[in-house]
Amino acid sequence: MNFIKISNDFLLNYGDYRNDVNNFIYYLSEEMKIDLNSESNWVTFQGIDVKFLLNSLKYNVEVRKVYKSKNSAKKYSTAIAQLFNYIRMETDIENPNLFASISYNRSRENTYMKKMMQYIEESDYLEGNIEQDALTRNQAYDLLNWSDEQLKDEILWDKDGEFRKAMAALGIKFMLIYGITYRELRKIRWNQYDKKRNYIKINNYDLRLPVGLAEQMKRIEEYIKCKNNNLPEFIFVDVKYQQWGETTSSSGIPDYLYMIINLTSVTSIIKYGISQMIQTGLSDSVIKKLTGASDKIIRNCVKEDDKTSRMINSKLVNVELYYDF
């Protein structure tokens, strides 16, 4: 297996992880002396285990010192997990123990993410607290595509698992587009939904539903009416048509997140939705009222990057007397 080619193919879709993958490559080639261009190194990769990947993180933290914060180390861990998921799907490498460990939820003992996070949380080399970043664009697309798969016409939702996924998918889509917190999401009632106009009222704002989401809402409504004889009070319900519980685990969303993008934080979805609204020019006060998010979460959604600078400049040229300065 030519690892360099595989990693380059992976980065075509996951460019946000380029630095992390390059740091892993450095560990493999400089520290472990593995010939990454060789087609015969598949034996090496079939023997890689969680300890090996953990040591790669330690090397980049403690020896090279390229990771100094807990957040950046966590991003590295996520990137390498995604890379090996890609290797599992796109190559004939057989390493069932490692692939299973990466796929399992962090709550299980001896899993990849549990080991990595334990080191990150306890490391004296890393500063700060672990904050949940907003989804990347690729992660948002992955979630959106998964959600649409669960809500497509061909699925009947007659099995509890199928209906649970459909409800989670609908919730994820609301978070992605409106940045609404789970706390506010679970409160939305069917009487806030206007099927004729394709509107949903959230915290006194009438919000137009995108065409695809509007069709999925109608189908969900029809299905529940048929199975339950009438609509429950709340839109987001479990398989017994009871309102989602106060913790996100009630919805199943964290488990599906881990399965799709190797994250468990619902906050990452909310931050993505809020960051998109910020880029449209909506004020913090409107976003706070609509989403139910705290000031801290909203502030953390503002990224100091070139895109943000361009947005600010595009607004500044419209201020009074700008061209007289």
N, C-alpha and C positions, 0 to 999 in steps of 0.2 A: 504494500500500500504506500503510495507516494503521499506522505502526510502534508507536504507543502501544497500540493495540488488540492487535496481535500479541504484544507483549511482556507485556501483562497476561494474555493467554490462556496464554502460556508459563509465567508465574509461578503459575498455578493448580495446575500439577503440579510446579513447581520453586521452591517458596517459599523454599528455603534460599539461592537466588541473588538475592533481591530487591535487596539493597544493591548488589551488583555490577552488575546490570542497570540500576539507577537511576544508578550512576556512569557507565555507558556512555551512557545517555540524556543525562546532563548534558554529556558531551563532544560528542555529536552536536548538541545544541540550543544550548549556550552557546559552544562553541569553533568548531564547524563551521557553526553557524547554519542547520541543516537543520530545516524545518518537519515535525515528526514526525507531525502529525495529518493531513497532506495525503495524499490518495489518489494523487497524481501523483508521489510521490517514489520510485517503484519504479525509475526510471532511475538514481537515485543509488545504490541498494542493489545494483543489477546491476554497478556499477563499483567497489564496495568490494573491496579486496584485503588481503593479509596485512599489508602495510606500514601500511595505514590502521588496522587493528585493533591492531597493535603500538604505533602512535602514541597510540592511545586509552589504552593501559596507561601509556605514558611520561607522558602528560598527568596522569593520576590519581596517579602516583607522584611526579613531579618538580615539577609545577605546583600541583596541589591538595593533594598530600601526604596523600591519604586511605588510601594503602597504605604501610605502613612496614616490614612484614616480608615475607620471601620466600614464606612460606606463604600470606599473604593475597593476594599478587600472583598466585600460582599458582592460587588459587581463582577469582580474577577471570578468568584466562585460560580455565579450564575452563568457567566460567559462560557466557562469550561464545561459546565453541565450541558448547556445548549449544544456546544461543539460535539460532545460525545453522544448526545441524542442524534445529532446529524450523522455521525459516523455509524451509529446503530442502524439508521434507516437507509443510508446510501451506500454502504459497503458490505462486504461479506465477512467482516471481522466478527468473531464470536467471543463475547466476553459477558456471559449472562449475569454473573455475580455483580460486576460493576454496573452494567446497564440497569439491573433491577434496583440496586442501591441508589442510583441517580433518580430513578422514576418514583421511588417511594416517597411518601410525605415525610417532611422533616420531623414529625412527631414520633416516628418509629425509631427504635434504637438502631445504632450503627449504620444509619443511612448516610449517604454522601453529604447532604446539606446539613444534617445534624452535626456531623464531625467538623465541617468547615465553619459553621456558625459558632460552635463551642470554642474553637480556637480563636476566632475573631473577637468574640465577646470577652475572652479572658486574656488576650494578648496585651502585654505592656508596651509593645512596639506601635500599637495603633491608637490613634486619638479619636475623641469625639464619641457621639452616640450614633447608633444605626437609625437613619431616617429612610423612609420609603420614598424613593424617587418616582416621578411620573413615568408611566409606560413610555417606551420608545415608539416611534411610528410603526416599526415592524411588529412589535408586540401588540399594539392596538389593532393592526390588520389581522394578526393571527387570532386574536380574540373575536374580532368582528366576523371573520370567516367561520370560526367554530360556532359562534352563536347562530349565524344564518343556517348552518348545517342542521342544528337542532330544531329550527323553526320552519324548515322547508315543508312543502305540501305533502311530500311522500311519507313523512313520519306521522303515524296515527296517535302517538302518545298514550296508547292503551296500557303500556307497562309503566309501573311507578317510576322506574329509573328514567324513562323517556320523558315523562311529564316533569320530573324534577329538573332534568337538564333544560327543558324548554323554559321553565320558569327562571332558572339561573341565567339562561341566555338572554331572556327579555330584560332582566335586571341589569346585566352587563351592558346591554345596548343603551339603556337609559343612563347609566353612569358615564358611558363613553361620550354621549352626545350632550348631556345636560350637567355633568359633573356633580350629580346629586349624591349626597351621602346615603349610606345604607339606612341610617336612622330615619331619614325623611322618605326614602324610597319605600320602605315597608308600610308607611302610613297612607300611601296613595290608594284612594277608593275608586270603585268603578263609576260612581256618580260624578267623578272629576273628568271622566273620559267622554268626549263628544264624537261619536262614531260618524255622524253625518258630515261634520266639518273637519274631521281628522285632527282634533285638538285634544290636549291634555292640560288640565289646570294644576299647576304645582306652585304652592305657596303664593296663590293669587295671581300668578302669571299664566296667561293662556298661551301655550306653546304649540306651534304647528308640528305635527309629526312628519318625518320624512316618508316618502311614498312606501318604501319597503317596510319600514317599521309600522306604518299605519295598517298595511295588509296583514302583518303578523299579529297585531293587536286584535283585529277583527276575527281572525281565525282562532286565537286563544279564547276570546269571548264566546264564540259559537261553540267551541269544544266544551268549555266548562258548563255552559247552559245545558248542553245535551247530556253531559254525564252527571251533573249535580241538580238537574231540573231548574235551577235558578242560579243567579250569580251570588257569590259570597260578597261580603262588604268590601273586602280588600282585594286589590289586583294580585299582589304577590303572596302566594299561598303555597302550602306544602301539599303532599299527595292526598291529604284529607280535607283540603280546601280551607285550612286554618291559616290565619295570618302568620307570616314568617316571624320567628322569635327575635328577641332583642340582640342576639349575637349573630355574626355573619355566618357562623358554621351551620345555623339553621337552614340557610339557603343553599348550602352546598357549594357556593361560589369559590371559597378558598381552595377546596379540593380540585375543582375543575381548572382553576388558575394554575395550580401546580402541575397538573397534567399537560396543560397547553404551553405555558411559558415558564414553568419552573419557579413561579412566585406564588406566595399565598396571601399577600396583602391587598385587600380591597381598596385601601387608600391609594395605591398606585393607579388604579383605574380612575378614581375620583380626581386625582391630581392631573391626569391626562385631560379629562373633560374640562376641568377648570382652566388649565393652561390654554386650551383652544379658545375658550371664551375670552380670556384675557387678550389673546392675539386679535380678536375681533374688535376690541376697544370697549367692551363692557366694563363698567365701573366696579370696583371692589364691593361697594354697598349693594349693588344689584346682584352680583354673584353670590354674596353672603346670604342674602334673603332667599334667592332661588335654590341654592344648593344645601343650605344648612351647615356649610363648612365654617371652621373657625378662621379667625384672622391669620393665625400662624400657618395653617395649611395653604391659604390663598397666597400669602407672602412667599411661601416656599415654591409656589408654582411659577414664579417669575424667574426665568433663566437669563442670566447675563451673557448672551451670545450675540452673534452677528445678526441673526434673524430678529431678535428683540430690538436691537439698535436700529435696524431698517424700519421696523414698525413705528418706533418712537419718532424717527425723522420724518416718516410719511405723515404723521399727525402734526408735527411741529410746523410744517410749512403752511398749515391752515390757520395758525394763530394770527390775531390782529397785529398789524405792523411788522410781520416777519420780514418782508422784503425791504423794510425801511431801516433795519438795524445795520 
